[in-house]
Amino acid sequence: MKPDTSPPSPLNPPSPSSPLIDGPERTALRSAVAALAKRHGSDGGTTDELWAEAGKLGYLGVNLPEEYGGGGGGIAELSIVLEELGAAGCPLLMLVVSPAICGTVIARFGTDEQKRAWLPGLADGSRKMAFGITEPDAGSNSHRITTTARRAPGGGWLLTGRKVFISGVDISDATLIVGRTEDARTGRLKPCLFIVERGTPGFSYRHIPMELAAAEKQFEVVLDDVALPAEALVGDEDAGLLQLFAGLNPERIMTAAFALGMGRHALAKAVEYARVRQVWQEPIGAHQAVAHPLAQAHIELELARLMMAKAAHLYDAGDDAGAGEAANMAKYAAAEAAVKAVDQAVHTLGGNGLTAEYGLAKLITAARVARIAPVSREMILNFVSHQTLGLPKSY
Ligand SMILES: Cc1cc2nc3c(=O)[nH]c(=O)nc-3n(C[C@H](O)[C@H](O)[C@H](O)COP(=O)(O)OP(=O)(O)OC[C@H]3O[C@@H](n4cnc5c(N)ncnc54)[C@H](O)[C@@H]3O)c2cc1C
């Protein structure tokens, strides 16, 4: 068959996925979310309206159990939602945290009471939960976190510590805090998860000004002898690490989706511009020095999406260990692809790449977030070096 050489229409960017890979339901979800995002547009303002509408339509809780108001799907579905919102220029960062990490952890390990109290609200978006693991003195080394829960004399817990860069604390009803409890037998500290509701005495937060054009803000959180009821602990005190990774793998897969959406958004703008911008006889997109890097960016985004789909598939199938490696690799690949796509997109627009009108320059810092958080590029390379390749550790 002769290849179709007719120029693609600017209104018809490359299809983000084939129904043969996504299946009919996910394809329909992708189109429906893309349509909602298109209606909303990328105005850069508050995300409240979009959050509320996406919640009403069932998109925010697609991964949560049906009996608690969710869609009964998995991280594969939720990552499609975030990717499509991002591709339209209106990502919802809190999707990474509220339904993906907190919703998953509560659905998998919470008590019936915790599930009843939180999941319906997280699913329809009427309630939000932030997630706090990063500490100023631990950073990439989560094993060094020192936020500690002691048993209170009258029952319950007393939680003390400090967290940094916690997203969306101001708009969340609670924060899921990663702390540590002491093993009564060995005295060793074990990671544990606590739901700390906003307004609990001793829980305070301070805005950290960031050079990011995003609706969601980051905060330093101080926990000063925060008295929590026994029911604030999520899951089993002795299975903290396993439970934590049940939440961290979705976080990585969702960060990949965040990066992929942003990369696609930037690339689509650049392609549209390169098709029409003419400074010699041909549109600039006819120059291979302009076209090839855009083609490369597209290929790299597509490759990263395949790895994201693999990670989501493994995670949703219950293979936490297998999903760990794939989720790390997907996050790595998607962040690198997005940083490159954004950089090339800005360059393709020349001076316009730096104007507020085209809205691309602000993505330079936004794309870097995926390279740093929730786990940096170097820590993923460390993970793959040691866990996958079996190379010795230097630290
Ligand atoms: C916009 C944004 C939102 C965030 N939201 C949240 C949130 O909601 N909740 C939350 O808990 N956290 C959040 N974070 C924090 C984020 O997860 C951390 O910034 C990240 O884990 C890195 O930690 P750090 O900043 O302390 O860097 P550090 O750990 O100090 O690392 C600094 C640099 O050193 C490198 N490095 C460190 N150790 C090694 C090593 N052994 N080998 C090689 N290189 C190394 C790192 O790769 C990095 O480049 C957010 C961060 C940002 C920027």
The ligand as a MOL file (V3000), in Angstrom:
LIG
                    3D

  0  0  0     0  0            999 V3000
M  V30 BEGIN CTAB
M  V30 COUNTS 53 58 0 0 0
M  V30 BEGIN ATOM
M  V30 1 C 6.7150 20.6330 43.0360 0
M  V30 2 C 7.0520 19.6030 44.0550 0
M  V30 3 C 6.0290 18.9320 44.7090 0
M  V30 4 C 6.3210 17.9950 45.7050 0
M  V30 5 N 5.2810 17.3950 46.3700 0
M  V30 6 C 5.5510 16.5350 47.3840 0
M  V30 7 C 4.4790 15.9680 48.1560 0
M  V30 8 O 3.2890 16.2160 47.9050 0
M  V30 9 N 4.7990 15.1330 49.1840 0
M  V30 10 C 6.0930 14.8200 49.4940 0
M  V30 11 O 6.3110 14.0680 50.4420 0
M  V30 12 N 7.1410 15.3610 48.7930 0
M  V30 13 C 6.9040 16.2040 47.7500 0
M  V30 14 N 7.9430 16.7570 47.0170 0
M  V30 15 C 9.3190 16.4780 47.4360 0
M  V30 16 C 10.0980 15.5910 46.4750 0
M  V30 17 O 9.6350 14.2700 46.5360 0
M  V30 18 C 11.5970 15.7370 46.8330 0
M  V30 19 O 12.0000 17.0340 46.4280 0
M  V30 20 C 12.4570 14.6700 46.1980 0
M  V30 21 O 12.1960 13.4350 46.8070 0
M  V30 22 C 13.9660 14.9760 46.3360 0
M  V30 23 O 14.3000 15.2420 47.6550 0
M  V30 24 P 15.1580 16.5750 48.0080 0
M  V30 25 O 14.4740 17.7240 47.3640 0
M  V30 26 O 15.3600 16.6200 49.4680 0
M  V30 27 O 16.5380 16.3770 47.2500 0
M  V30 28 P 17.8680 15.6950 47.8420 0
M  V30 29 O 17.5620 14.3540 48.3910 0
M  V30 30 O 18.5700 16.6850 48.7150 0
M  V30 31 O 18.7040 15.5090 46.5000 0
M  V30 32 C 19.3700 16.6020 45.8440 0
M  V30 33 C 20.1010 16.0630 44.6120 0
M  V30 34 O 21.0700 15.0890 45.0080 0
M  V30 35 C 20.8810 13.8890 44.2920 0
M  V30 36 N 21.2100 12.7380 45.1610 0
M  V30 37 C 20.8610 12.5560 46.4750 0
M  V30 38 N 21.3210 11.3710 46.9120 0
M  V30 39 C 21.9670 10.7970 45.8700 0
M  V30 40 C 22.6640 9.5540 45.6890 0
M  V30 41 N 22.7700 8.6520 46.6720 0
M  V30 42 N 23.1900 9.2860 44.4760 0
M  V30 43 C 23.0760 10.1790 43.4590 0
M  V30 44 N 22.4310 11.3620 43.5640 0
M  V30 45 C 21.8930 11.6560 44.7500 0
M  V30 46 C 19.4100 13.8820 43.9050 0
M  V30 47 O 19.1940 13.0890 42.7620 0
M  V30 48 C 19.1490 15.3560 43.6450 0
M  V30 49 O 19.4880 15.6810 42.3160 0
M  V30 50 C 7.6760 17.6870 46.0160 0
M  V30 51 C 8.7100 18.3510 45.3510 0
M  V30 52 C 8.4280 19.2980 44.3830 0
M  V30 53 C 9.5570 19.9970 43.7000 0
M  V30 END ATOM
M  V30 BEGIN BOND
M  V30 1 1 1 2
M  V30 2 1 2 3
M  V30 3 2 2 52
M  V30 4 2 3 4
M  V30 5 1 4 5
M  V30 6 1 4 50
M  V30 7 2 5 6
M  V30 8 1 6 7
M  V30 9 1 6 13
M  V30 10 2 7 8
M  V30 11 1 7 9
M  V30 12 1 9 10
M  V30 13 2 10 11
M  V30 14 1 10 12
M  V30 15 2 12 13
M  V30 16 1 13 14
M  V30 17 1 14 15
M  V30 18 1 14 50
M  V30 19 1 15 16
M  V30 20 1 16 17
M  V30 21 1 16 18
M  V30 22 1 18 19
M  V30 23 1 18 20
M  V30 24 1 20 21
M  V30 25 1 20 22
M  V30 26 1 22 23
M  V30 27 1 23 24
M  V30 28 2 24 25
M  V30 29 1 24 26
M  V30 30 1 24 27
M  V30 31 1 27 28
M  V30 32 2 28 29
M  V30 33 1 28 30
M  V30 34 1 28 31
M  V30 35 1 31 32
M  V30 36 1 32 33
M  V30 37 1 33 34
M  V30 38 1 33 48
M  V30 39 1 34 35
M  V30 40 1 35 36
M  V30 41 1 35 46
M  V30 42 1 36 37
M  V30 43 1 36 45
M  V30 44 2 37 38
M  V30 45 1 38 39
M  V30 46 1 39 40
M  V30 47 2 39 45
M  V30 48 1 40 41
M  V30 49 2 40 42
M  V30 50 1 42 43
M  V30 51 2 43 44
M  V30 52 1 44 45
M  V30 53 1 46 47
M  V30 54 1 46 48
M  V30 55 1 48 49
M  V30 56 2 50 51
M  V30 57 1 51 52
M  V30 58 1 52 53
M  V30 END BOND
M  V30 END CTAB
M  END
